[in-house]
């Protein structure tokens, strides 16, 4: 049950945002953690502060017309939800995927607000995207779509206003096309307006690797508090995109044995350990499927079409594909098979029931708003380099990323202890992120 002061707030969110189930889920998770905060610090319930945090500052929906290679006009829908700028300019990725709806973007923007706050950096929260699917489209079609998308979005952006990055379906190629159109329209080389850029035109080293690396750093820190680490542990990673690939890479560097990964069609299990070079060749260069990995790998790999990667016994699970991919039944299988730690590389990949199962079993659990903050943290480092016309080495940037992730972990752990639930990283992340945003909002007045 929610705290009696918070239930009316949640009821109002349900009423004002009908049908947006993922947004409801994200708000409920945060409100579940705030009862103790409101009891200890009643001023956080004053002046509709929590209500304002749950309402985006601005929601932008627009038409994106473009012409395909056959000369036919296509229409997609574009979104940008500028959720909260109390700590700095709106910051958050763009997602291109058929599943994108305004409720999806609102949930992601809400989560992003607290995630960005946890980094300790001066960035607010936002998110955007489109229901456009770049898969199966030619380079020319992707370029024409990105140019049309940016033609509308550009008027809402700026390095001191709103700074998008990539997300699912938006990589360096798409960022390049959008940045080119922004530069063309504004007649300015405003490097800091987009992050995730190429190294030769304003990008930061480690940005590509950051979300996956950061998730592993966070889980490593959790394990170390129990006197454990990745060395010799079996690891299962869902997904096979950017986050999953660099999660696999860093887990292997730390001595973990990654034995399975997946895509939307099924999963591959490789008991000898995932061959990362082969996986990258297939996913990043050939844009293939994990079934292609299994065929190329030979007898050591088994592909299971339509199966759940969470059926594979593992010590460490890293859900790194998409939201709500791991349910209660999956969590119970993982617990039964001896999982020690779970780190969310994706945004909210575990359903609430799954989170409860892990908590009841005393499994270490890193929530996405803390665990996967490495991507946006490195985006903020890219913004710093752009502002100073500087470029840092890979080693320097990765060291800063590791320091930020360890700081996020420690902040969450200390907050959980302060509020009487040591080891509850969900509570710690929600409260620590909320307090930083709330304090800034109180200082700025009712705006």
C-alpha positions in Angstrom: 0.0 0.0 0.0 1.2 3.5 -0.8 1.6 6.1 1.9 -1.8 7.8 2.5 -0.3 11.1 1.4 1.0 9.6 -1.8 -2.0 7.6 -2.9 -4.0 10.6 -4.1 -1.0 11.7 -6.2 -0.8 8.3 -7.9 -4.6 8.3 -8.4 -4.2 11.6 -10.2 -1.4 10.3 -12.4 -3.6 7.3 -13.4 -6.5 9.7 -14.2 -4.5 12.2 -16.2 -2.5 9.6 -18.2 -4.9 6.8 -19.1 -3.6 3.7 -20.8 0.1 4.6 -20.2 0.9 1.5 -18.3 4.7 1.8 -18.4 4.5 5.4 -17.1 2.2 4.3 -14.3 4.6 1.5 -13.4 7.6 3.9 -13.3 5.8 6.5 -11.1 4.5 3.8 -8.7 7.9 2.4 -8.2 9.3 5.8 -7.1 6.3 6.7 -5.0 6.5 3.3 -3.2 9.9 4.5 -1.9 8.9 8.0 -0.8 6.7 7.2 2.2 9.6 7.2 4.6 11.0 10.4 3.0 7.7 12.3 3.4 7.4 11.1 7.0 10.9 12.2 7.9 10.8 15.4 5.8 7.2 16.7 5.5 8.2 19.7 3.5 8.7 17.5 0.4 4.9 17.0 0.3 4.2 20.8 0.3 3.5 23.1 -2.7 2.6 20.1 -4.9 6.3 19.3 -5.3 5.8 15.5 -5.9 2.9 16.2 -8.2 5.1 18.6 -10.3 7.8 16.0 -10.5 5.3 13.5 -11.9 4.2 16.0 -14.7 6.5 16.7 -17.6 7.4 20.3 -18.2 6.7 19.9 -21.9 5.4 17.1 -24.3 6.1 17.6 -28.0 4.4 15.3 -30.6 4.9 16.0 -34.3 4.5 14.5 -37.8 7.5 13.2 -39.6 6.9 12.9 -43.4 9.6 11.4 -45.6 10.0 9.7 -49.0 11.1 6.1 -49.3 13.3 4.6 -52.1 10.2 3.7 -54.1 9.1 7.4 -54.1 6.2 6.8 -51.7 5.5 9.2 -48.9 5.7 7.7 -45.5 4.4 9.2 -42.3 5.8 8.6 -38.8 5.2 10.2 -35.5 8.0 12.0 -33.5 8.1 12.7 -29.8 10.2 14.7 -27.3 9.2 14.8 -23.6 11.2 17.4 -21.7 10.5 16.1 -18.3 12.5 18.1 -15.7 15.2 20.8 -16.0 15.6 21.7 -12.4 19.2 20.4 -12.4 20.2 21.4 -15.9 19.3 21.1 -19.6 17.0 18.2 -20.5 19.2 15.2 -21.3 18.1 11.8 -22.6 18.2 9.6 -25.7 16.1 9.2 -28.8 14.5 5.8 -29.6 13.5 4.7 -33.0 11.3 1.6 -32.8 7.8 0.6 -33.9 6.7 0.2 -30.2 7.4 3.9 -29.3 4.3 5.7 -28.0 4.0 8.9 -25.9 3.6 6.7 -22.8 6.8 4.9 -23.6 8.7 8.2 -23.9 7.1 9.6 -20.7 8.2 6.6 -18.6 11.7 6.8 -20.0 11.8 10.6 -19.4 10.6 10.1 -15.8 13.3 7.5 -15.1 15.9 9.6 -16.8 15.2 12.5 -14.5 16.3 10.4 -11.4 19.0 8.6 -13.3 20.6 11.9 -14.3 20.3 13.2 -10.8 22.1 10.1 -9.4 25.2 10.9 -11.5 25.7 14.1 -9.5 26.1 16.0 -12.8 24.2 19.2 -13.8 21.7 17.6 -16.3 17.9 17.4 -16.3 15.8 14.6 -17.7 14.1 14.1 -21.1 13.5 11.4 -23.7 12.3 11.3 -27.3 12.0 9.2 -30.4 9.7 7.9 -33.1 7.8 4.8 -34.2 10.1 4.7 -37.3 11.9 1.3 -37.6 15.4 1.7 -39.2 15.7 -2.1 -39.6 15.4 -3.1 -43.3 15.7 0.5 -44.5 18.4 1.7 -46.8 21.0 4.2 -45.8 19.3 6.8 -48.0 15.9 6.1 -46.3 17.4 6.4 -42.8 19.1 9.7 -43.8 15.9 11.2 -45.2 13.9 10.2 -42.2 16.5 11.6 -39.8 16.6 14.9 -41.7 12.8 15.2 -41.6 12.7 14.3 -37.9 15.4 16.9 -37.0 13.7 19.6 -39.1 11.0 19.7 -36.5 12.9 18.8 -33.4 15.7 21.4 -33.9 13.6 24.3 -32.7 13.3 22.6 -29.3 17.0 21.8 -28.8 20.2 23.6 -27.7 23.2 22.9 -25.6 21.7 24.9 -22.7 18.1 23.7 -23.5 17.8 20.1 -24.5 20.6 17.7 -25.5 19.4 14.3 -27.0 21.6 11.2 -27.5 21.0 7.8 -29.0 19.0 4.9 -27.7 17.4 1.8 -29.3 17.5 2.1 -33.0 19.6 5.3 -32.9 23.4 4.8 -33.2 26.2 6.9 -34.5 24.8 6.8 -38.1 21.5 8.3 -37.0 23.1 10.8 -34.7 25.3 11.9 -37.6 22.4 12.5 -40.0 20.5 14.4 -37.3 23.5 16.5 -36.4 24.2 17.3 -40.0 20.6 18.6 -40.5 20.8 20.6 -37.2 24.0 22.2 -38.4 22.5 23.0 -41.8 19.4 24.6 -40.3 21.1 26.7 -37.6 24.4 27.5 -39.5 26.2 26.7 -36.2 28.7 24.0 -35.3 27.1 23.5 -31.9 28.8 20.3 -30.9 27.1 20.0 -27.5 23.6 19.8 -28.9 23.8 16.1 -29.5 25.9 13.4 -27.8 27.0 10.0 -29.1 28.8 11.7 -32.0 31.7 10.2 -33.9 35.2 10.8 -32.6 36.3 12.9 -35.6 33.4 15.3 -35.1 33.0 16.0 -31.4 32.3 12.6 -29.9 33.8 11.2 -26.7 35.8 8.0 -26.2 34.0 5.4 -24.2 30.5 6.8 -25.1 29.8 3.7 -27.2 30.8 1.3 -24.4 29.6 3.4 -21.5 26.2 1.9 -20.6 27.4 -1.7 -20.7 30.7 -0.9 -19.0 28.9 1.2 -16.3 26.3 -1.6 -15.6 29.2 -4.0 -14.9 31.0 -1.5 -12.7 27.9 -1.1 -10.6 27.3 -4.9 -10.2 31.0 -5.4 -9.4 30.7 -2.8 -6.6 27.6 -4.6 -5.3 29.4 -8.0 -5.3 32.5 -6.5 -3.6 30.3 -5.5 -0.6 29.7 -9.2 -0.2 33.3 -10.2 -0.7 32.6 -11.5 -4.3 33.4 -10.4 -7.8 32.9 -11.5 -11.5 35.9 -13.8 -11.6 34.9 -17.4 -12.4 31.1 -16.5 -12.4 28.7 -17.5 -15.1 27.0 -14.5 -16.7 23.8 -14.3 -18.8 23.1 -11.1 -20.8 19.8 -10.5 -22.6 19.9 -8.6 -25.9 22.7 -8.4 -28.4 22.8 -4.7 -29.2 25.2 -2.0 -28.0 24.4 -2.3 -24.3 24.6 -6.1 -24.3 27.8 -6.3 -26.3 29.8 -3.9 -24.0 28.3 -5.6 -20.9 29.7 -8.9 -22.2 33.1 -7.2 -23.0 33.6 -5.7 -19.5 32.2 -8.8 -17.7 34.7 -10.9 -19.6 37.5 -8.5 -18.8 36.7 -8.9 -15.1 36.9 -12.7 -15.3 33.2 -13.5 -15.8 32.2 -16.3 -18.3 29.3 -15.0 -20.4 27.5 -18.1 -21.6 24.3 -16.7 -23.3 22.8 -13.7 -25.0 19.6 -13.1 -27.0 17.6 -11.1 -29.5 13.9 -10.7 -30.2 13.8 -14.1 -32.0 15.5 -16.3 -29.4 18.7 -16.9 -27.5 22.1 -18.6 -28.0 23.9 -20.5 -25.3 27.7 -21.0 -25.7 29.1 -23.0 -22.7 32.6 -22.3 -23.8 31.9 -18.6 -23.5 30.5 -16.0 -26.0 33.0 -15.2 -28.7 32.7 -11.5 -28.6 34.6 -10.8 -31.8 32.3 -13.1 -33.7 29.2 -11.6 -32.1 30.3 -8.1 -32.9 31.0 -9.0 -36.5 27.5 -10.4 -36.9 25.6 -7.7 -35.0 27.5 -4.5 -35.6 28.8 -5.1 -39.1 26.5 -7.6 -40.7 23.4 -6.5 -38.7 22.5 -10.2 -38.4 20.8 -12.2 -35.7 22.1 -14.4 -32.8 20.9 -17.4 -34.8 23.7 -16.4 -37.3 26.2 -16.4 -34.4 25.2 -20.0 -33.5 25.6 -21.1 -37.1 29.0 -19.5 -37.4 30.2 -20.7 -34.0 29.5 -24.4 -34.7 29.0 -27.2 -32.2 29.8 -25.2 -29.1 26.8 -23.0 -29.5 23.1 -23.9 -29.2 20.3 -21.6 -30.5 16.9 -21.8 -29.0 14.2 -20.0 -31.1 11.5 -18.3 -29.2 13.1 -19.3 -25.9 13.8 -17.3 -22.8 17.4 -16.6 -22.0 16.5 -16.6 -18.3 16.0 -20.4 -18.5 19.9 -20.6 -18.6 21.4 -21.3 -15.1 23.7 -18.4 -14.2 25.4 -16.6 -11.3 24.9 -13.1 -12.6 22.0 -11.9 -14.8 22.2 -8.7 -16.8 18.9 -7.8 -18.5 20.1 -5.4 -21.3 17.4 -5.6 -24.0 14.3 -3.6 -23.3 11.6 -2.7 -20.7 9.5 -5.4 -19.0 11.5 -8.3 -20.5 11.9 -10.3 -17.2 8.8 -11.4 -15.3 8.1 -13.1 -12.0 8.3 -16.6 -13.4 11.7 -15.7 -15.0 12.9 -14.4 -11.7 11.8 -17.5 -9.8 13.8 -19.7 -12.4 16.9 -17.5 -11.9 16.6 -17.8 -8.1 16.1 -21.5 -8.3 19.1 -21.8 -10.5 21.3 -19.9 -8.0 21.6 -16.4 -9.3 23.6 -14.1 -7.1 23.2 -10.7 -8.6 21.0 -8.9 -11.2 22.0 -5.7 -12.9 19.5 -3.8 -15.1 21.4 -2.7 -18.2 18.1 -1.7 -20.0 15.5 0.8 -18.7 13.1 -1.0 -16.3 13.6 -4.5 -17.8 12.3 -6.3 -14.7 8.6 -6.3 -13.9 7.6 -5.3 -10.3 6.9 -9.0 -9.4 10.4 -10.0 -10.5 11.9 -7.3 -8.4 10.0 -8.6 -5.4 11.1 -12.1 -6.0 14.8 -11.0 -6.1 14.3 -9.0 -2.9 12.7 -11.9 -1.0 15.5 -14.2 -2.1 18.2 -11.6 -1.0 19.6 -11.5 -4.5 21.6 -8.3 -5.1 19.6 -6.1 -7.5 20.8 -3.0 -9.3 17.8 -0.9 -10.7 18.2 0.6 -14.1 18.1 4.2 -13.0 21.3 3.5 -11.1 22.9 0.6 -12.9 22.6 1.9 -16.5 23.5 5.5 -15.8 26.9 5.1 -17.4 25.6 6.1 -20.8 24.2 9.4 -19.8 27.2 10.1 -17.5 29.6 9.7 -20.4 27.2 11.9 -22.5 27.7 14.6 -19.9 31.4 14.1 -20.1 31.1 14.5 -23.9 29.3 17.8 -23.3 32.1 18.9 -21.0 34.7 18.2 -23.8 32.6 20.0 -26.4 32.3 23.1 -24.2 36.0 23.2 -23.6 37.0 22.2 -27.2 38.9 19.3 -25.7 39.3 15.6 -26.2 40.2 13.1 -23.5 42.0 9.7 -23.9 40.0 6.4 -23.6 41.8 5.6 -20.3 41.0 9.0 -18.7 37.3 8.9 -19.8 36.9 5.3 -18.6 38.4 6.2 -15.3 36.0 9.0 -14.8 33.1 6.7 -15.8 34.2 4.1 -13.2 34.4 6.8 -10.5 30.9 8.1 -11.4 29.4 4.6 -11.3 31.1 3.8 -8.0 29.8 7.1 -6.6 26.2 6.2 -7.8 26.5 2.8 -6.1 27.8 4.3 -2.8 25.1 7.0 -2.8 22.3 4.4 -3.3 23.8 2.1 -0.6 24.2 4.9 1.9 20.7 6.2 1.3 19.2 2.8 1.7 21.0 2.4 5.1 19.9 5.9 6.2 16.3 4.9 5.6 16.6 1.6 7.4 16.8 -0.9 4.5 20.5 -1.7 3.9 21.1 -3.5 0.6 17.8 -2.2 -1.0 19.3 -0.4 -4.0 15.8 0.3 -5.5 14.9 2.3 -2.4 18.3 4.0 -2.3 18.2 5.0 -5.9 14.7 6.3 -5.8 15.2 8.4 -2.7 18.7 9.7 -3.5 17.5 10.8 -7.0 14.3 12.3 -5.7 16.0 14.4 -3.0 18.4 15.9 -5.4 15.7 16.9 -7.9 13.3 18.0 -5.2 15.9 20.3 -3.5 16.6 22.0 -6.8 12.9 22.4 -7.5 12.3 23.9 -4.0 15.1 26.4 -4.6 13.7 27.5 -8.0 10.2 28.2 -6.6 6.8 27.1 -8.1 7.7 27.0 -11.8 
